Amino acid sequence: MNNPDPKTIETFLRTQYRLWSEGKFEEMLEEFRKIAPNGLTIQYVGKEAKDGWQELQEMWEQYGNKCPTEVIQLLVNGNEAATYIHNHLQTPDGVKTLPSLETYTFEDGKLLVRYFH
């Protein structure tokens, strides 16, 4: 299986952040399924890598519709990408902006996502 080209990667990333922010979880999952038909792994750096499908579900249960994202920087080189994101977490005390660095490696229909929070 060929790896996605840089434009496809950029489009996927911008789309998945937009869908997350719009509260369209199922549509976002479909984008992940299309780009990673052979598997998804998510790792919070410093912790063990886990099944990405389960991690996305848990992320949504905890933060869905409460934490829109803002793409500050997106870089794509070959089959890898890095993003700098502002997560705007809505709390009872107001919005807290939490930065994150995220890396994406696309290879043979698989996707590895690493979150630096």
Secondary structure, DSSP 8 states (H G I E B T S, - for coil): -----HHHHHHHHHHHHHHHHTT-HHHHHHHHHHH-TTEEEEEETTS--EEHHHHHHHHHHHHTTT--EEEEEEEEETTEEEEEEEEEEEETTEEEEEEEEEEEEEETTEEEEEEE-
